Amino acid sequence: GPVIEKLVQLLPGEHHVIFAEVDGNFPNHHPDPTEEANLADLKRLVAEKNLDFGLAFDGDGDRIGAVDGAGRVIWGDQILSILVEPALREHPGAPIVADVKSSQALFDRIAELGGKSVMAATGHSLMKTAMTRTGAPIGGELSGHLFFAGEYYGFDDAHYAAVRLIRAVHLSGRSLTELRDAMPALVATPDLRFPVEDARKFAVIDEVIARLKSGGAEMDLTDGARVTTARGWWLLRASNTQAMLTVRAEAKDQAALDALLAEVDAHLSASGVTRR
């Protein structure tokens, strides 16, 4: 809203602001920048004005979304993969925190740049705790929460994240579209959420983990089970706030992704749960 209107006056370049009037009824669309449908107006503006990219913010200004010049969504973990290059140039070898939902491409990028990947549990306070524990200068979630320590205060501020992203794109010498083109071509699900009773959800996770251990699976137990296979990886975790389980998976192609989801569904079925 008014914060963005004031901010763009201080930034170089051409800027266009939409839906800046503060209205708690959210008459234009739901204020979640991680839902692609909510970015339709932003995509249209970028295309009509031939802009380099567009940025979106949630209702309380702590999550950011982005689209490139080609209209593709740049997800939270992809934004972080762009931000880590200048961060690691300024803090060589530093730990970088990302949540368990983040793409393997992000963790690989951190290692490629000489950083130390720290996989953390999803959640605002859990991310900040991981950053404080490791001394990381930056961290982020798939959801668009980006946390800045180092030169900043250690919390998630989407307006500050926007300025840092503009800076990172400028320092790269490439456009955001070119940076997105250079990212690995992977296929991933969004968060696939489905209801499971509170009294049962953590027990289901424990049962799946027990079966995975008996089968010798390669997995990380930071937050639920993140299982790595030759096809890619999948994550099964319980929501900390709702009677829900969440699945996410990533692979090199759709056939491999479908196989990963079939594997998840088999484990859920063995615990009497159907994803729906």
N, C-alpha and C positions, 0 to 999 in steps of 0.2 A: 504494500500500500504506500502510504506517505514516505516510509523509509526508503523504498526503492526509488520513488520519484526524486528524493533528495540525493540519493547515492549516484544515480546516473548523471546528475548535473556535475558531479566531481570527477567523472571518468571520461577519458578521451574516446573518440569514436562516435558512431551513430547508434542511437538507442531508441527503441520504441517500447512503451509500457502499456500493458492491457490489464484490465480488471483491478485497478489500483484503489478503487473505493472500498473502504472497510465495511463489510456487511456480514454479520454472523449467520445469515441465512444462506450464504454462498449461492447466489442466484445463477452464476455462470456454469459452475460444475463443482463437484466435490473437491476439496483442497488437498488432494493426495497426489504429489508429483510422481509417484512410482506406479500409478495406474495409467497405462498408455492412453486410454480413452480420454483422460483428463487433460492430455497435452494436445488435443486436436486443434484447438484455437491457436496455440503457440506454433505448431507445425505450419498451420495455414499462414500465419504472419511471417514466419521465416521464409516461406516459399514466395509469398506475394511481394515482399520487400527485398528479396534476394540477399538475406542476411547471412552472416557467417555461422551463427548459432543462436539458440534461444535458451533461456533459463527460467525455471519455475520454482515456486516456493510453497511450502505447506502453510496451513493457517496460522501457526505460531512461530514460523520463521526459523525452525531448526532443522528442516530437511530440504534438500535441493534436488531438482531434476533438470535434465538438459536434453536438447535435441541438436543434432549437427545440421550443417547446411543442406544435407540431403534428406532431412526429415527423420533420421533414425534416432531412436531414444538412446541416450548415453546413460546407462544405469549407474547406480551409486558405486559399485565396485570398479566400474570402468573409469568413472571420474577420479576415484582414488588412484588408479593405475597411472593416470596422467599427472596427478599431483605429486606422486612419489619421486619422480625424476628430479625436480628442483629441490625437494626436501632432502633427498639423499646426497645431492651435490653439496648442500649446505651442512648436512649432518652425516658425513660418510660412515657407512657401516652401521647406522642406527637401526634399532628395531622399529618395525611398522606394524601396527595392529589392524587386523581385519576380522570381521565376524565369520562364523562358520558357514554362512550362506554364500560367501563370496566365491567368485570364479577361481579355479585353479590357475587361470592365466594371470590373475593378479599376484598370487603367491610366487609364480614363476618370474614375473616381471620384477618383483622386489629382490629376488635372489640374483637375477641377471644384473641388477644395478648395484649389487654389493650390500644390500640391506639384509636384515634378519626378520623373517616373517614370524609374526606372533598371531596364531589363530585364537580368537576369543569368543566367549559365549555372546549370543545376541542379546542386546538390551542396553539401554542408555547408561545405567549406573555400572553395569558389568564392563562395558567398553572403557569407561573412564577409569575404573579400577585397574584394568589391564594396562592402560597407558601410564598410569601413575607408577604401577609396579615395575614396568620395564623401562620407563624413561623415554617412551616413544615420542617423537616430535609431531606425529600425525597418525590418525587412525580413522577407520570408517566402516560403515555397514552398507549392505546391499540396499537398505531402505532409504539411503540418502542422508543419513546422519553422518556428518564429517566432523571430526574432532581435531582441534589444533592446539598443540602445546608449543614448546620452543619459544617462538616470538609472541605467542598468544596466551590465552588463559586456560586452555585444556578442555573447553567445552565445545558443543556443536552449535555453530552459528552459520546459517545458510547464506546470509548476506555476505559475511566474511569469506565463506567458501566460494561464493561467486567471484569475488575479487581475486582470490587465490587461483581459481581456475582460469580466469582471463590472463592472469600473469603467467601461469604455467604454459598456456597455449602460445603466448607471445614469446616466451623464452625458448620454446621448442623450435621456433622458426617455421612451423607448419600450421595449417588450419586445423580446427577441431575435426573436420571431415577427414583430413589426411591422417590425423592421429587415430581416428576410429578405423579407417581403412587398414592401418598397420596392425591392428589387434587380431589375434588368432580367430579364425572362423569356427566358432563353437555353437552348439545348439543347447539351449537350457530351458527348463521350465521356470515359470514364476513360482512364488510361494503357493503350493497346493495345500490349502487348509481344509480340514474336515473334522466334524465334531466327534469327540470321545469324552465320556464322562470324566469329571475331575478325579473321581476316586479310582479311575482305571488308567488314565493316560500315562502316568509314570511307570505303572506296572507293565504296560505294553512295551514301552521303551526297554525296560529291563529284560523282558522276555526275548525281544529281538536281539539285544546285545548278547545274551547268553547263547543263543543259537549261532550268531556270527562268530563268537569266540570258539565254540566247539568246531566250527568249520574252518578255523584258521584265517578268517577274513582280515584284510588290512584296513584298519579303521582308526579314527580319532574320536575320543569320547569327551571332548571339551564341552559339548552341549548336545546331548543326544548321541547319535551315532552317525559319523560321516565316513562312508565306506568307499574306498578306492578300488576299482577293478581295471582290467585291461580296456574296458569300454569307456570309462570315465569315472564319475563319482556320484553318489547319492547321499542325501542327508535325511534323517528322520529325527525330529525333536518334538518335545512337548512345549506348548505355549506356556509362558510364565504367568499369563494374566487371564487366559480363557480356557474353557473346556474344549481344547482343540489339539490335534496333532498337525504338524507341518512337514511336508515333503518337498524337497528340491533336488534336482538332478541336472547334470551337465555332461555332454558327450560331443564327439566329433561330428556325428551326423544323426538324423532322425531315427534311423533303424537302431543305432546303439542306444539312443535315449529311450526308445520304446522298450528295449530289453532291460535297461536299468529300472524303469518303472514297473515292469513285470516282476522283477526281482523283489522290489519293495512290496508290491501287492501280495506276493507269495508269503513274505514274512508277516505282513499284517493279517492275512487270512489264517495263518497258523496260530495267531493270537485272537482269532474271532472278530477281527475288525475288517470292514470294507471301506475303502476310500471312495467317497462320493461327493 
